[in-house]
Every structure is written in structure tokens, then in C-alpha cells.
Amino acid sequence: MIRKEDSIGHWVSVLYRYGQIYVGKKMQPYGIGKGQFMFLIKLFQRDGLCQEELTEILNVDKGTTARALRKLEQEGYIIREKSQGDRRSNRVFLTAKARDIEPRIFTVLSDWTEILATGFTSEEKQQVLRLLEKMANNAAKYTKLKRNYRALFSQKGVDKGL
């Protein structure tokens, strides 16, 4: 049995939780919770995404997306408009209020990165980034394989529990 101190997943989880606490505290004055933060980041990168695209890109469920967007809309950071091509779909756009805090949001991300890398050499930072990217790619490949596996068997009715 692996000790938690030797588990990559344990340390990734610890970093994630601390990151959520940090972001939550820094964004609280703006009425943005840690659950809405990642949606804004993605919209800063690609404004006008469909709600379904956000769900897929961020790998969250539809309910999580709907709740986060509702909160951001109530706070005045986004607007949702019916898609011209598909009236059942909503496109999500940033407001001027969101654009006004964009530099602050990216400062929070940059500051957190600096906190995490305190005491690292530039070579160590690059090595960590390469390894984390490699782990993320491994996880994405595995998850995709599991999804394909689920789709294959659930279509045939073999295993609906996966």
C-alpha cells in the first residue's frame, strides 16, 4: 500500500485545495467564488463560448456550469445570449465589469504561481511545468479511454455502471 506522502495524487489534491482557498479569499471582494473563477479565465481566453462548450472544456457537469454562470450573471460579469445558429444554445459573453477586473484575476494567478515556486530555480520551475503537463496529458488520455470504453459498452447495454 502506498503511503499518502508518496502519492502524487495526494500532493496534487493538497495544492488544489490550497489554491481554491487562495483564489476564494482574493476574489471575495469582487463577489466571485472559487467555483466561478475558472469560467471567467476561460472566457477571457475565448469570449462568446457556448454554455455547452464551457462544460466540455472545463470538464464539469452541466449543473455546475449553469450555477456558476447564473452567479456570474447576477454579479454582472457575463451576459448570456441565444445562439444565432441554435436557439436552444446560449453563448456567454463577458461584460465591461469583467474586463475591468481581468488584470486583477491574472495577477491572482501569477501571484499564486510565484507562491508555489518560492525557492525554486528557473530550471526547477521548468522541470515542474514539464512534469505537470506530462501528468495532465496522461490523465486526459486515461479519461478519454474510459469515456470511450463507457460509450462502447453502454450502447450495447453491457455495463451501464461504468
C-alpha positions as a Markdown table, in Angstrom:
| # | Residue | x | y | z |
|---|---|---|---|---|
| 1 | Met | 0.0 | 0.0 | 0.0 |
| 2 | Ile | 1.3 | 3.4 | -0.9 |
| 3 | Arg | 1.8 | 6.0 | 1.8 |
| 4 | Lys | -0.1 | 9.3 | 1.2 |
| 5 | Glu | 3.2 | 11.1 | 1.4 |
| 6 | Asp | 4.4 | 9.1 | -1.6 |
| 7 | Ser | 1.2 | 9.7 | -3.6 |
| 8 | Ile | 1.3 | 12.2 | -6.5 |
| 9 | Gly | -2.5 | 12.4 | -6.2 |
| 10 | His | -2.3 | 13.4 | -2.6 |
| 11 | Trp | 0.0 | 16.3 | -3.3 |
| 12 | Val | -2.0 | 17.5 | -6.3 |
| 13 | Ser | -5.1 | 17.4 | -4.2 |
| 14 | Val | -3.4 | 19.4 | -1.4 |
| 15 | Leu | -2.2 | 22.0 | -3.9 |
| 16 | Tyr | -5.7 | 22.2 | -5.5 |
| 17 | Arg | -7.3 | 22.8 | -2.1 |
| 18 | Tyr | -4.9 | 25.5 | -1.1 |
| 19 | Gly | -5.2 | 27.1 | -4.5 |
| 20 | Gln | -9.0 | 27.2 | -4.1 |
| 21 | Ile | -8.6 | 28.8 | -0.6 |
| 22 | Tyr | -6.2 | 31.4 | -2.0 |
| 23 | Val | -8.4 | 32.2 | -5.0 |
| 24 | Gly | -11.5 | 32.3 | -2.9 |
| 25 | Lys | -10.0 | 34.9 | -0.5 |
| 26 | Lys | -8.6 | 37.1 | -3.3 |
| 27 | Met | -11.8 | 37.1 | -5.3 |
| 28 | Gln | -14.2 | 37.5 | -2.4 |
| 29 | Pro | -14.2 | 41.4 | -2.6 |
| 30 | Tyr | -15.4 | 41.1 | -6.2 |
| 31 | Gly | -18.3 | 38.7 | -5.4 |
| 32 | Ile | -16.5 | 35.9 | -7.4 |
| 33 | Gly | -16.3 | 32.5 | -5.8 |
| 34 | Lys | -13.7 | 29.9 | -6.4 |
| 35 | Gly | -16.3 | 28.0 | -8.5 |
| 36 | Gln | -16.8 | 30.8 | -10.9 |
| 37 | Phe | -13.2 | 31.8 | -11.3 |
| 38 | Met | -12.3 | 29.1 | -13.8 |
| 39 | Phe | -15.2 | 30.1 | -16.0 |
| 40 | Leu | -14.0 | 33.7 | -16.2 |
| 41 | Ile | -10.5 | 32.6 | -17.0 |
| 42 | Lys | -11.8 | 30.5 | -19.9 |
| 43 | Leu | -14.0 | 33.3 | -21.2 |
| 44 | Phe | -11.0 | 35.8 | -21.0 |
| 45 | Gln | -9.3 | 33.3 | -23.3 |
| 46 | Arg | -12.3 | 32.8 | -25.6 |
| 47 | Asp | -15.2 | 35.1 | -25.1 |
| 48 | Gly | -18.5 | 34.1 | -26.6 |
| 49 | Leu | -18.3 | 30.3 | -26.0 |
| 50 | Cys | -21.5 | 28.3 | -25.8 |
| 51 | Gln | -22.5 | 27.1 | -22.4 |
| 52 | Glu | -22.0 | 23.5 | -23.6 |
| 53 | Glu | -18.5 | 24.3 | -24.8 |
| 54 | Leu | -17.6 | 25.6 | -21.3 |
| 55 | Thr | -18.9 | 22.5 | -19.7 |
| 56 | Glu | -16.8 | 20.3 | -22.0 |
| 57 | Ile | -13.6 | 22.4 | -21.9 |
| 58 | Leu | -13.7 | 22.7 | -18.1 |
| 59 | Asn | -14.7 | 19.1 | -17.7 |
| 60 | Val | -17.6 | 19.8 | -15.4 |
| 61 | Asp | -21.2 | 18.8 | -15.4 |
| 62 | Lys | -24.0 | 20.9 | -16.9 |
| 63 | Gly | -25.4 | 21.8 | -13.5 |
| 64 | Thr | -22.1 | 23.2 | -12.2 |
| 65 | Thr | -21.8 | 25.3 | -15.4 |
| 66 | Ala | -25.4 | 26.6 | -15.0 |
| 67 | Arg | -24.9 | 27.5 | -11.4 |
| 68 | Ala | -21.6 | 29.3 | -12.0 |
| 69 | Leu | -22.9 | 31.2 | -14.9 |
| 70 | Arg | -26.1 | 32.2 | -13.1 |
| 71 | Lys | -23.9 | 33.7 | -10.2 |
| 72 | Leu | -21.6 | 35.5 | -12.7 |
| 73 | Glu | -24.6 | 36.9 | -14.5 |
| 74 | Gln | -26.2 | 38.1 | -11.2 |
| 75 | Glu | -22.9 | 39.8 | -10.3 |
| 76 | Gly | -22.9 | 41.5 | -13.7 |
| 77 | Tyr | -19.7 | 39.8 | -15.1 |
| 78 | Ile | -21.4 | 38.0 | -18.0 |
| 79 | Ile | -24.4 | 38.0 | -20.2 |
| 80 | Arg | -26.0 | 35.0 | -22.0 |
| 81 | Glu | -27.5 | 35.3 | -25.4 |
| 82 | Lys | -29.3 | 32.8 | -27.5 |
| 83 | Ser | -27.0 | 31.4 | -30.2 |
| 84 | Gln | -27.9 | 32.6 | -33.7 |
| 85 | Gly | -27.3 | 29.1 | -35.2 |
| 86 | Asp | -29.1 | 27.2 | -32.4 |
| 87 | Arg | -31.7 | 29.0 | -30.4 |
| 88 | Arg | -31.6 | 26.2 | -27.7 |
| 89 | Ser | -28.0 | 27.1 | -27.0 |
| 90 | Asn | -26.6 | 30.1 | -25.0 |
| 91 | Arg | -23.5 | 32.0 | -25.9 |
| 92 | Val | -21.7 | 33.5 | -22.9 |
| 93 | Phe | -20.1 | 37.0 | -23.2 |
| 94 | Leu | -18.0 | 39.0 | -20.7 |
| 95 | Thr | -19.3 | 42.4 | -19.7 |
| 96 | Ala | -17.2 | 45.6 | -19.2 |
| 97 | Lys | -17.3 | 44.9 | -15.5 |
| 98 | Ala | -15.5 | 41.6 | -16.1 |
| 99 | Arg | -13.0 | 43.2 | -18.4 |
| 100 | Asp | -12.3 | 45.8 | -15.8 |
| 101 | Ile | -11.1 | 43.1 | -13.3 |
| 102 | Glu | -9.3 | 40.9 | -15.8 |
| 103 | Pro | -5.8 | 42.2 | -14.9 |
| 104 | Arg | -6.6 | 41.5 | -11.2 |
| 105 | Ile | -7.6 | 38.0 | -11.9 |
| 106 | Phe | -4.5 | 37.3 | -13.9 |
| 107 | Thr | -2.4 | 38.9 | -11.1 |
| 108 | Val | -4.0 | 36.4 | -8.6 |
| 109 | Leu | -2.9 | 33.5 | -10.9 |
| 110 | Ser | 0.6 | 34.9 | -11.3 |
| 111 | Asp | 0.9 | 35.6 | -7.6 |
| 112 | Trp | -0.2 | 32.0 | -6.7 |
| 113 | Thr | 2.4 | 30.6 | -9.2 |
| 114 | Glu | 5.1 | 32.7 | -7.5 |
| 115 | Ile | 4.0 | 31.5 | -4.1 |
| 116 | Leu | 4.1 | 27.8 | -5.2 |
| 117 | Ala | 7.5 | 28.3 | -6.8 |
| 118 | Thr | 9.1 | 30.2 | -3.9 |
| 119 | Gly | 12.7 | 29.0 | -3.6 |
| 120 | Phe | 12.8 | 27.2 | -6.9 |
| 121 | Thr | 15.5 | 27.8 | -9.5 |
| 122 | Ser | 14.3 | 28.6 | -13.0 |
| 123 | Glu | 15.4 | 25.1 | -14.1 |
| 124 | Glu | 13.3 | 23.6 | -11.3 |
| 125 | Lys | 10.3 | 25.7 | -12.3 |
| 126 | Gln | 10.6 | 24.5 | -15.9 |
| 127 | Gln | 11.0 | 20.9 | -14.8 |
| 128 | Val | 7.9 | 21.0 | -12.6 |
| 129 | Leu | 5.9 | 22.6 | -15.5 |
| 130 | Arg | 7.1 | 19.8 | -17.9 |
| 131 | Leu | 6.2 | 17.1 | -15.4 |
| 132 | Leu | 2.8 | 18.6 | -14.6 |
| 133 | Glu | 2.0 | 18.9 | -18.2 |
| 134 | Lys | 3.0 | 15.3 | -18.8 |
| 135 | Met | 0.8 | 14.1 | -15.9 |
| 136 | Ala | -2.1 | 16.2 | -17.2 |
| 137 | Asn | -1.7 | 14.6 | -20.6 |
| 138 | Asn | -1.6 | 11.1 | -19.0 |
| 139 | Ala | -4.8 | 11.9 | -17.1 |
| 140 | Ala | -6.5 | 13.2 | -20.2 |
| 141 | Lys | -5.6 | 10.1 | -22.2 |
| 142 | Tyr | -6.8 | 7.8 | -19.5 |
| 143 | Thr | -10.0 | 9.7 | -19.0 |
| 144 | Lys | -10.7 | 9.7 | -22.7 |
| 145 | Leu | -10.1 | 6.0 | -22.9 |
| 146 | Lys | -12.5 | 5.5 | -20.1 |
| 147 | Arg | -15.1 | 7.6 | -21.8 |
| 148 | Asn | -14.8 | 5.7 | -25.0 |
| 149 | Tyr | -15.0 | 2.4 | -23.0 |
| 150 | Arg | -18.1 | 3.7 | -21.3 |
| 151 | Ala | -19.7 | 4.7 | -24.6 |
| 152 | Leu | -18.9 | 1.4 | -26.2 |
| 153 | Phe | -20.4 | -0.7 | -23.5 |
| 154 | Ser | -23.3 | 1.4 | -22.5 |
| 155 | Gln | -24.5 | 1.5 | -26.2 |
| 156 | Lys | -24.5 | -2.3 | -26.2 |
| 157 | Gly | -26.1 | -2.4 | -22.8 |
| 158 | Val | -23.2 | -4.5 | -21.4 |
| 159 | Asp | -22.2 | -2.3 | -18.5 |
| 160 | Lys | -24.2 | 0.8 | -17.6 |
| 161 | Gly | -22.4 | 1.2 | -14.2 |
| 162 | Leu | -19.0 | 2.4 | -15.6 |
